[in-house]
Amino acid sequence: MFQTRVYKYGLIIFLSLVFSGHGVVFGSTAQKIDQANEAVTKSDLPKAEKILTEILKQNTNDYRVLKPLLEVKMRLGKYKEAKSLIDRALEMEVSSRRKVLVYLNGQPEPLGAELIDEVVVSSETGKNNMRNYLDPADTKPVEQYRLFFFESGEIKLVPKSQTRIKYLTLPRPIYDEVVKLKAQVENKLVATVSGESGEMAELKGGCFLMGSNKGEVDEAPMHEVCISPFKIDRYEVSQRNFLLSTGDNPSRFRGPLLPVDSVTWVEADAYCKKQGRRLPTEAEWEYAVRGGTSTEYYWGDKVGSKQANFCDSYCELNLRLVDVSDGFKHTAPIGSFAPNPFGLYDMSGNVSEWVSDWMMEGYYRVSPKNNPKGPGYGEWKVVRGGAWENDGFAIRSANRKGFQPDYRIEGVGFRCAADLK
């Protein structure tokens, strides 16, 4: 019934359907709504915004006002204000029943009820709708709510002139619409925030011991690998940069300077190529994360609370380390922790990172010494570094795992690399 995008006439239709005498609290409200409709028709959005804001002050939880007002805010480019209205709407209970609080003239406390009909027209003296046909034509009609009162278990008609309604629930269809609008608003907010520009570090390359003889089977054997000089992003790709490049933001945890998450290998590969870069090879990635070290982590052999973002006491998963606190429940803004010896941030933790190689458990036994690029084919692509949703063991420098190239999960992001020219 409703459109997720905001169009001039779509908004007028929505306002007309919602407000043409339906569910108004006071007689003057209907006139204000007519004025808002007229303002939208004339593209006078500031006036419509002002009128709808005044109506909302009378009934702060009325989703019928919240949604069109946030759409007006979006069209005016007031995305922070639109986001505030969205958050207010999404705090409401989602229900197929229209639960309300009913404030009756002369009643000190509101009554809980379900709103059955918003507009029931009867004569001023009548007790049911049949009076509309029996009374004289000049009898003044009375608009009423039909309400089911929870405490008494009775259905009653209540004149609107003596009643104020406060909405407590959000209908499921409206909830779905608002969720879609939320994604649009968040993307707009992400795109307007300034931040890092994709700075790269130049690494001189060299030989190092790759893998581990103490970890998982696919990390062995430890073997010498030599890497040519290359460049790699200092930071994980942020949502801001990903959105500006692709027009999309698949992340579960939204924020302009949070790493893009829930991105597939295919999307990460395409992004890097669009920037004139590429995904790093697995060997380049491990050379970069170690930063010249040979310990389990680039800061030493034990995991602590200040070096990386992983599943600690803030984390809600059952693998969390309850006696360690890194300060973040999910992903952290890029660069929140100290860099490794090569000046690279979040190489361990935050989000795992896609690399270019196909995954093969026994590849280290046959890997070439110079610039290995992984097996020529496979089913899974390698991810490295561990994430906010992993335990401390998974963020070790040698740890590796794989996912299918089209796999999407909130713990995986990426950074790009490039050849030195």
C-alpha positions as CSV (number, residue, x, y, z in Angstrom):
1,M,0.0,0.0,0.0
2,F,2.8,2.4,0.9
3,Q,5.9,3.2,-1.1
4,T,9.4,3.1,0.5
5,R,10.6,6.0,-1.6
6,V,9.3,9.4,-1.0
7,Y,7.5,10.8,-4.0
8,K,5.5,14.0,-4.1
9,Y,2.1,12.5,-4.9
10,G,2.8,9.3,-3.0
11,L,3.2,11.4,0.2
12,I,0.0,13.3,-0.6
13,I,-2.0,10.1,-1.0
14,F,-0.6,8.7,2.2
15,L,-1.6,11.8,4.1
16,S,-5.0,11.8,2.6
17,L,-5.7,8.2,3.4
18,V,-4.5,8.6,7.0
19,F,-5.9,12.0,7.9
20,S,-9.1,12.7,6.0
21,G,-11.1,12.7,9.2
22,H,-9.5,9.5,10.4
23,G,-8.4,9.3,14.0
24,V,-8.2,13.0,14.7
25,V,-8.0,14.1,18.3
26,F,-9.6,17.5,18.2
27,G,-11.7,19.2,15.6
28,S,-8.9,21.7,14.7
29,T,-6.5,18.8,13.9
30,A,-8.4,17.9,10.8
31,Q,-8.0,21.5,9.5
32,K,-4.3,21.4,10.2
33,I,-4.0,18.1,8.3
34,D,-5.8,19.6,5.3
35,Q,-3.3,22.4,5.5
36,A,-0.4,19.9,5.5
37,N,-1.9,18.1,2.5
38,E,-2.2,21.4,0.6
39,A,1.4,22.4,1.5
40,V,2.8,19.1,0.2
41,T,0.7,19.6,-3.0
42,K,2.3,22.9,-3.5
43,S,5.8,21.5,-2.7
44,D,5.9,23.8,0.4
45,L,7.6,21.2,2.5
46,P,8.7,23.6,5.3
47,K,5.1,24.5,5.9
48,A,4.0,20.8,5.9
49,E,6.9,20.0,8.3
50,K,5.7,22.7,10.7
51,I,2.1,21.6,10.6
52,L,2.9,17.9,11.1
53,T,5.3,18.7,13.9
54,E,2.6,20.6,15.7
55,I,0.2,17.7,15.3
56,L,2.8,15.3,16.6
57,K,3.3,17.3,19.8
58,Q,-0.3,16.5,20.7
59,N,0.2,12.8,20.2
60,T,3.9,11.9,20.3
61,N,3.5,8.2,19.4
62,D,1.0,8.5,16.5
63,Y,2.7,6.5,13.8
64,R,0.3,8.0,11.3
65,V,2.0,11.3,11.9
66,L,5.6,10.0,12.5
67,K,5.9,8.3,9.1
68,P,4.8,11.2,6.8
69,L,6.8,13.7,8.9
70,L,10.0,11.7,8.6
71,E,9.4,11.5,4.9
72,V,9.1,15.2,4.7
73,K,12.3,15.5,6.8
74,M,14.1,13.2,4.3
75,R,13.0,15.3,1.3
76,L,14.3,18.4,3.1
77,G,17.6,16.7,3.7
78,K,17.2,16.7,7.5
79,Y,18.4,13.2,7.9
80,K,19.4,13.4,11.6
81,E,15.9,14.6,12.5
82,A,14.4,11.9,10.3
83,K,16.6,9.3,12.0
84,S,15.3,10.5,15.4
85,L,11.7,10.0,14.3
86,I,12.5,6.6,12.9
87,D,14.1,5.6,16.2
88,R,11.0,6.8,18.1
89,A,8.7,4.8,15.8
90,L,10.9,1.6,16.1
91,E,10.8,1.8,19.9
92,M,7.1,1.1,19.8
93,E,5.7,-2.4,20.2
94,V,5.0,-4.1,16.8
95,S,1.5,-5.6,16.8
96,S,-1.4,-6.4,14.6
97,R,-3.6,-5.0,17.4
98,R,-3.9,-1.2,17.7
99,K,-3.3,-0.8,21.4
100,V,-4.0,2.7,22.7
101,L,-4.4,4.7,25.9
102,V,-7.7,6.5,26.0
103,Y,-7.9,9.8,27.9
104,L,-11.6,10.7,28.5
105,N,-12.8,14.1,29.7
106,G,-13.4,13.9,33.5
107,Q,-11.3,10.7,33.9
108,P,-8.1,11.2,35.9
109,E,-6.3,8.2,34.5
110,P,-6.1,6.8,30.9
111,L,-7.7,3.5,30.1
112,G,-6.1,0.7,28.0
113,A,-8.0,-0.3,24.9
114,E,-7.8,-1.7,21.4
115,L,-8.9,0.7,18.7
116,I,-11.3,-1.2,16.5
117,D,-12.7,1.6,14.3
118,E,-11.2,5.1,14.0
119,V,-14.4,6.7,12.5
120,V,-17.9,5.8,13.5
121,V,-20.4,8.5,12.6
122,S,-23.7,8.6,14.5
123,S,-26.3,11.2,15.3
124,E,-25.8,13.4,18.3
125,T,-28.5,11.6,20.2
126,G,-28.2,8.1,18.7
127,K,-26.8,5.0,20.3
128,N,-25.9,3.2,17.1
129,N,-25.2,3.8,13.4
130,M,-28.9,3.1,12.4
131,R,-29.8,6.5,13.8
132,N,-28.0,8.0,10.8
133,Y,-30.9,6.8,8.6
134,L,-33.7,7.5,11.0
135,D,-32.9,11.0,12.4
136,P,-33.7,14.1,10.5
137,A,-31.0,15.2,7.9
138,D,-30.1,18.3,9.9
139,T,-29.1,16.3,13.0
140,K,-25.5,17.1,13.7
141,P,-23.3,14.0,13.1
142,V,-20.9,12.9,15.9
143,E,-17.6,11.2,15.1
144,Q,-16.7,8.5,17.5
145,Y,-14.1,5.8,18.2
146,R,-15.1,2.2,18.5
147,L,-12.9,0.9,21.3
148,F,-12.5,-2.4,23.2
149,F,-11.6,-1.6,26.8
150,F,-9.3,-4.2,28.3
151,E,-10.3,-3.8,31.9
152,S,-14.1,-4.0,31.4
153,G,-14.0,-6.3,28.4
154,E,-16.6,-4.0,26.7
155,I,-16.8,-2.5,23.2
156,K,-18.0,1.1,23.4
157,L,-18.4,4.1,21.1
158,V,-16.7,7.2,22.5
159,P,-17.1,10.7,21.0
160,K,-13.9,12.1,19.6
161,S,-14.6,15.5,21.0
162,Q,-14.4,14.1,24.5
163,T,-11.4,11.8,23.9
164,R,-7.7,11.9,23.3
165,I,-5.9,8.8,22.0
166,K,-2.3,7.8,22.5
167,Y,-1.0,5.1,20.2
168,L,1.1,2.4,21.8
169,T,1.8,-0.1,18.9
170,L,3.2,0.0,15.4
171,P,1.4,-2.1,12.8
172,R,3.7,-4.6,11.1
173,P,3.3,-3.1,7.5
174,I,4.3,0.3,8.9
175,Y,7.2,-1.2,10.8
176,D,8.5,-2.8,7.6
177,E,8.2,0.5,5.8
178,V,10.1,2.4,8.5
179,V,12.9,-0.2,8.6
180,K,13.4,0.4,4.9
181,L,13.4,4.2,5.4
182,K,15.9,3.7,8.2
183,A,18.4,2.1,5.8
184,Q,18.0,5.0,3.4
185,V,18.5,7.6,6.1
186,E,21.6,5.8,7.6
187,N,23.2,5.6,4.2
188,K,22.7,9.3,3.7
189,L,24.2,10.0,7.1
190,V,27.1,7.7,6.4
191,A,27.8,9.5,3.1
192,T,27.9,13.0,4.6
193,V,30.5,12.2,7.3
194,S,34.1,13.0,6.5
195,G,36.8,10.5,7.4
196,E,39.8,8.6,6.3
197,S,40.6,8.5,2.5
198,G,41.9,5.0,2.0
199,E,45.5,5.8,2.9
200,M,47.9,3.0,2.0
201,A,51.2,1.9,3.6
202,E,54.2,0.9,1.5
203,L,55.8,-2.4,2.7
204,K,59.3,-3.2,1.5
205,G,58.7,-7.0,1.5
206,G,61.0,-9.7,2.6
207,C,61.1,-13.2,3.9
208,F,59.3,-14.5,7.0
209,L,58.0,-17.7,8.6
210,M,54.3,-18.1,7.6
211,G,51.9,-20.3,9.5
212,S,52.1,-22.0,12.9
213,N,53.0,-25.5,14.2
214,K,51.0,-24.8,17.4
215,G,47.6,-23.9,16.0
216,E,45.1,-25.6,13.7
217,V,45.9,-28.3,11.1
218,D,45.5,-25.9,8.2
219,E,48.1,-23.5,9.7
220,A,50.9,-26.1,9.4
221,P,53.6,-26.5,8.6
222,M,55.4,-23.3,9.4
223,H,57.3,-22.4,6.2
224,E,59.5,-19.6,4.8
225,V,57.8,-17.3,2.3
226,C,59.4,-14.3,0.5
227,I,57.2,-11.3,-0.5
228,S,57.9,-8.6,-3.0
229,P,57.3,-5.0,-2.0
230,F,53.6,-4.0,-2.1
231,K,51.1,-1.5,-0.7
232,I,48.2,-2.2,1.7
233,D,45.4,-0.1,3.2
234,R,46.3,1.2,6.7
235,Y,42.6,0.7,7.7
236,E,39.8,-1.7,7.0
237,V,37.5,-0.3,4.3
238,S,35.0,1.9,6.1
239,Q,31.2,2.0,5.4
240,R,31.6,5.6,4.3
241,N,34.1,4.7,1.6
242,F,32.3,1.6,0.5
243,L,29.0,3.5,0.2
244,L,30.5,6.4,-1.7
245,S,32.1,3.9,-4.2
246,T,29.2,1.4,-4.6
247,G,26.1,3.3,-3.5
248,D,25.3,0.4,-1.1
249,N,26.0,-0.4,2.5
250,P,25.3,-4.1,3.4
251,S,26.5,-3.7,7.0
252,R,24.6,-4.9,10.0
253,F,26.2,-2.4,12.4
254,R,25.8,1.0,10.8
255,G,28.3,3.9,11.2
256,P,30.3,5.9,8.7
257,L,33.7,5.0,10.2
258,L,32.8,1.5,11.2
259,P,34.3,-1.2,8.9
260,V,31.9,-2.3,6.2
261,D,30.7,-5.7,7.3
262,S,28.4,-8.4,5.8
263,V,30.3,-7.9,2.5
264,T,30.9,-10.9,0.2
265,W,34.2,-11.7,-1.4
266,V,32.8,-10.9,-4.8
267,E,31.8,-7.4,-3.6
268,A,35.2,-6.8,-1.8
269,D,37.1,-7.9,-5.0
270,A,35.0,-5.6,-7.2
271,Y,35.5,-2.6,-4.8
272,C,39.2,-3.0,-4.8
273,K,39.4,-3.3,-8.5
274,K,37.3,-0.1,-8.8
275,Q,39.8,1.7,-6.7
276,G,42.7,0.5,-9.0
277,R,43.7,-1.9,-6.3
278,R,43.2,-5.6,-5.5
279,L,42.7,-7.9,-2.5
280,P,46.0,-8.9,-0.9
281,T,47.2,-12.5,-1.2
282,E,47.1,-14.5,1.9
283,A,50.9,-14.5,2.2
284,E,51.0,-10.7,1.8
285,W,48.3,-10.4,4.4
286,E,50.2,-12.5,7.0
287,Y,53.4,-10.7,6.2
288,A,51.5,-7.4,6.9
289,V,49.8,-8.5,10.1
290,R,53.0,-9.8,11.7
291,G,54.9,-6.6,11.1
292,G,58.2,-8.3,11.5
293,T,57.2,-10.3,14.6
294,S,57.1,-14.0,15.1
295,T,54.9,-14.2,18.2
296,E,51.3,-15.5,18.3
297,Y,50.0,-11.9,18.0
298,Y,51.9,-8.9,16.7
299,W,51.9,-7.5,20.3
300,G,53.1,-10.8,22.0
301,D,52.0,-14.3,22.9
302,K,49.0,-13.4,25.0
303,V,45.7,-11.7,24.1
304,G,44.7,-8.7,26.1
305,S,42.0,-6.1,26.3
306,K,43.7,-3.1,24.7
307,Q,45.1,-4.5,21.5
308,A,42.1,-5.7,19.5
309,N,38.3,-6.0,19.3
310,F,37.2,-9.5,19.8
311,C,34.5,-11.3,21.8
312,D,35.1,-10.0,25.3
313,S,32.8,-9.3,28.3
314,Y,30.8,-6.8,26.2
315,C,30.1,-9.5,23.6
316,E,26.8,-11.3,23.8
317,L,28.0,-14.6,22.4
318,N,28.7,-17.6,24.6
319,L,32.4,-17.8,23.6
320,R,33.2,-14.4,25.2
321,L,36.1,-13.9,27.6
322,V,34.3,-12.5,30.6
323,D,37.4,-11.2,32.3
324,V,38.6,-9.1,29.4
325,S,37.0,-5.9,28.2
326,D,37.9,-4.1,25.0
327,G,35.1,-1.6,25.2
328,F,33.0,-2.6,22.2
329,K,30.0,-4.9,21.9
330,H,30.2,-5.3,18.1
331,T,32.5,-3.6,15.5
332,A,34.6,-0.6,16.5
333,P,35.4,2.5,14.5
334,I,38.4,1.8,12.3
335,G,41.7,2.8,14.1
336,S,40.3,2.4,17.6
337,F,43.3,0.3,18.7
338,A,47.0,0.9,18.4
339,P,48.6,-0.1,15.0
340,N,51.0,-3.0,14.5
341,P,54.7,-2.4,13.9
342,F,54.0,-1.6,10.2
343,G,51.5,1.1,11.1
344,L,48.4,-1.0,10.1
345,Y,45.2,-0.8,12.1
346,D,42.8,-3.6,13.1
347,M,44.8,-6.4,11.4
348,S,43.6,-8.6,14.3
349,G,40.0,-8.4,15.3
350,N,37.1,-6.1,14.5
351,V,36.2,-7.8,11.2
352,S,37.9,-10.7,9.5
353,E,39.3,-9.8,6.1
354,W,38.9,-11.4,2.7
355,V,42.1,-12.2,0.8
356,S,42.4,-13.2,-2.8
357,D,43.4,-16.9,-2.3
358,W,41.3,-20.0,-2.6
359,M,41.2,-22.1,0.6
360,M,43.0,-25.5,0.7
361,E,43.8,-27.1,4.0
362,G,47.1,-28.7,2.9
363,Y,48.3,-25.8,0.7
364,Y,51.2,-24.9,3.0
365,R,52.9,-28.2,2.3
366,V,53.1,-27.4,-1.4
367,S,53.2,-23.6,-1.3
368,P,56.0,-22.0,-3.4
369,K,58.5,-19.9,-1.5
370,N,58.2,-16.7,-3.5
371,N,55.0,-14.7,-3.7
372,P,52.5,-17.6,-3.3
373,K,49.0,-16.9,-4.6
374,G,47.2,-19.9,-3.3
375,P,45.7,-22.9,-5.2
376,G,44.3,-22.2,-8.7
377,Y,40.8,-23.2,-7.7
378,G,38.6,-24.1,-4.8
379,E,35.2,-23.8,-3.1
380,W,36.0,-21.3,-0.4
381,K,38.0,-18.0,-0.2
382,V,40.3,-17.4,2.7
383,V,39.5,-14.9,5.4
384,R,42.1,-13.7,7.9
385,G,42.5,-11.8,11.2
386,G,39.5,-12.8,13.3
387,A,36.6,-10.5,14.3
388,W,34.6,-9.0,17.1
389,E,32.5,-12.2,17.2
390,N,35.6,-14.6,17.6
391,D,37.5,-15.6,20.7
392,G,41.1,-14.6,21.3
393,F,42.5,-17.8,19.7
394,A,40.9,-16.9,16.3
395,I,42.7,-13.5,16.1
396,R,46.2,-14.9,16.1
397,S,48.4,-13.9,13.2
398,A,48.5,-17.4,11.8
399,N,44.8,-18.2,12.1
400,R,43.0,-18.8,8.8
401,K,39.5,-19.9,7.7
402,G,37.4,-19.8,4.6
403,F,33.9,-19.0,3.3
404,Q,32.2,-19.3,0.0
405,P,32.7,-16.2,-2.2
406,D,29.1,-15.2,-1.9
407,Y,28.9,-15.8,1.8
408,R,27.7,-12.8,3.9
409,I,28.2,-12.5,7.6
410,E,28.5,-9.5,10.0
411,G,32.0,-10.5,11.1
412,V,33.7,-10.2,7.7
413,G,35.1,-7.1,5.9
414,F,38.3,-6.4,4.0
415,R,41.1,-4.1,3.0
416,C,42.8,-3.6,-0.3
417,A,46.4,-4.0,-1.6
418,A,48.3,-2.8,-4.6
419,D,51.5,-3.5,-6.4
420,L,54.3,-0.9,-6.1
421,K,55.0,0.7,-9.4
